[in-house]
Amino acid sequence: MKLNSIFERAVRLCGISEEYLHGNDLLSLRVRALSAINSTLFDLCGAEEANTLSEDLDITPAVADAAVYGAAMFISLSDGDTDKSSLFSGVYNAKRAAVKAETGAVRDVLPETEAV
């Protein structure tokens, strides 16, 4: 998944239209969004920091969905919209908990005992 798709979904959640994105040079917004996405992906799965929004990253759909809300939380906070940031924070934390709770591997952790 390209980071740009996470960016586009996050800014739409923040109320920034696609026409506004394509009609303006939003270098400042893109820089802040890249930082927000990098922070969110590192929190979710320890992903390496990306340098551009056009990079492709191998993440699960659940991680990508949670990253959208995490990025929207940070973007709205950087814009000073604390109401939206609070809303996205609740959604992000729920999705983050679901991602972190996924079972990666099952191991036998019971102690071995001697035969009776």
URPEHU-V806152 format. One line per field, one symbol per residue. phi: phi as a letter, one per 20 degrees, with the letter a starting at -180 (. if undefined). A space follows every 10 residues. Layout:
phi->???
This chain:
phi->.fffffgfff ffffneffff feecedgfff ffffffffff ffffbmfffe ebfefdcecf gfffffffff ffffffffen efffffffff ffffffffff efeebdcedf fecffe
